[in-house]
Amino acid sequence: DAGVTQSPTHLIKTRGQQVTLRCSPISGHKSVSWYQQVLGQGPQFIFQYYEKEERGRGNFPDRFSARQFPNYSSELNVNALLLGDSALYLCASRGVGGYTFGSGTRLTVV
Amino acid sequence: KNEVEQSPQNLTAQEGEFITINCSYSVGISALHWLQQHPGGGIVSLFMLSSGKKKHGRLIATINIQEKHSSLHITASHPRDSAVYICAVRTGNQFYFGTGTSLTVIP
């Protein structure tokens, strides 16, 4: 069974642009959560979705949005990118067996 | 103040040494997770604890709910254990993460 899959693995964007990151959870996992990890720091919670509904939101501006699809995959969107949005974005899915993290998408904003 | 504090921030050990990483937290939790992150970013979940002690191979994790403290021990450390170890606590639907302990094991 495949683990949590995130795409793309690396991405370079220019300030002001918009970006969409994707996450496919483990088959059977209905909950997906997103985290931002700035270099040298621990991950920070952004969103959690369960059964296509937002169940939690961290302290991030409205430029950050997400959604979950009927197949439980998820997208994280960031608008009007800032240099400070450069980070590793991690997705985790949750099922009966616990949490599994993806390898992340490294976003660089120049 | 961070909800989760880890110590030490950096740790260098000789191969074979016994290693301890500590985690203290200040919020009520439903579970505590120890995670391993290798260069490149991918995170692997090592343990999920809500009480007591768990062991997996050379890794041992303990938690004291009353003292809001957990430890991760690595016995007979090996260079392949070199990674960042992150303590994360879960409250409801949200995780709080420590800043990680960067471990380097020298052959």
Boltz contact constraints between the chains, C-beta under 6 A:
constraints:
  - contact:
      token1: [A, 41]
      token2: [B, 99]
      max_distance: 6.0
  - contact:
      token1: [A, 42]
      token2: [B, 86]
      max_distance: 6.0
  - contact:
      token1: [A, 42]
      token2: [B, 97]
      max_distance: 6.0
  - contact:
      token1: [A, 42]
      token2: [B, 98]
      max_distance: 6.0
  - contact:
      token1: [A, 42]
      token2: [B, 99]
      max_distance: 6.0
  - contact:
      token1: [A, 42]
      token2: [B, 100]
      max_distance: 6.0
  - contact:
      token1: [A, 43]
      token2: [B, 97]
      max_distance: 6.0
  - contact:
      token1: [A, 45]
      token2: [B, 94]
      max_distance: 6.0
  - contact:
      token1: [A, 45]
      token2: [B, 95]
      max_distance: 6.0
  - contact:
      token1: [A, 48]
      token2: [B, 93]
      max_distance: 6.0
  - contact:
      token1: [A, 55]
      token2: [B, 93]
      max_distance: 6.0
  - contact:
      token1: [A, 56]
      token2: [B, 93]
      max_distance: 6.0
  - contact:
      token1: [A, 56]
      token2: [B, 94]
      max_distance: 6.0
  - contact:
      token1: [A, 88]
      token2: [B, 41]
      max_distance: 6.0
  - contact:
      token1: [A, 98]
      token2: [B, 48]
      max_distance: 6.0
  - contact:
      token1: [A, 99]
      token2: [B, 45]
      max_distance: 6.0
  - contact:
      token1: [A, 101]
      token2: [B, 43]
      max_distance: 6.0
  - contact:
      token1: [A, 103]
      token2: [B, 42]
      max_distance: 6.0
  - contact:
      token1: [A, 104]
      token2: [B, 41]
      max_distance: 6.0
